[in-house]
Amino acid sequence: MAELTRLRSSIDNLDAALVHLLAERFKCTQQVGELKARAEMPAADPAREAVQIARLRQLAESSGLDPHFAEKFLALVIDEVIRNHRRLQEPEDPQA
C-alpha cells in the first residue's frame, strides 16, 4: 500500500504541474491571439500547426510516449487556442 500511495502522490504532483504548464502556455497564446487580432491575421496557422504536430510526435517518440496520443493531445490544445483567438477577433458589442 505504501508504494501505491507514493505512486499516486507522484501522479497528483505531475497532474498539478501539467495544469500549471498549460496555464502558462495559454497565457502566451492569449498574447499571440491579441497580436493576431490587432494585425488582422487569421486565428489559425495550419503551416505552424503542422510543424508543431511533427515536432511533438518526434518528442513523444523519443520520450517513450505514444505519438498518436501526443498528437491528439496537441490537437485538443490547438483547437482551444484557435477558439480563443477567434473570440478575440470578434467585434466588441458596444451595448455590452
Sequence and secondary structure as in RCSB ss.txt:
>XXXX:A:sequence
MAELTRLRSSIDNLDAALVHLLAERFKCTQQVGELKARAEMPAADPAREAVQIARLRQLAESSGLDPHFAEKFLA
LVIDEVIRNHRRLQEPEDPQA
>XXXX:A:secstr
 HHHHHHHHHHHHHHHHHHHHHHHHHHHHHHHHHHHHHTT  S  HHHHHHHHHHHHHHHHHHT  HHHHHHHHH
HHHHHHHHHHHHHHS   TT 
